[in-house]
Amino acid sequence: MSWTDERVEKLKQLWSEGLSASQIANQLGGVSRNAVIGKVHRLALPGRAKSGGTPSSSATRATARNTAPPRAPNFAARAGGRKPSDAPASTPSSSAPAPQARPR
């Protein structure tokens, strides 16, 4: 299957109507959902507004994504369900000798 001018125009039309990549693939025939998604990205077609929500542009979403504060790592998932604050506090023992650096 090759992307002819007619198929690309049909893809653009269906995309602008709000059809999903799977629906477009079914209508075009002979092309997968992933092929449709890839072509949409290569054509740099604009994103579509979500139904039922407030309309937002791709630029607004990208800006919000770039300015959001970084998320803290999920230590609980790595430590078997324990949070770092649940770990026993280790206090240095005053009777233990301090490690000394070796001369090179």
Summary of the structure (lengths in Angstrom):
residues: 104
radius of gyration: 27.1
end to end distance: 67.6
largest distance: 82.2
contacts: 162
relative contact order: 0.08
helix: 45%
strand: 0%
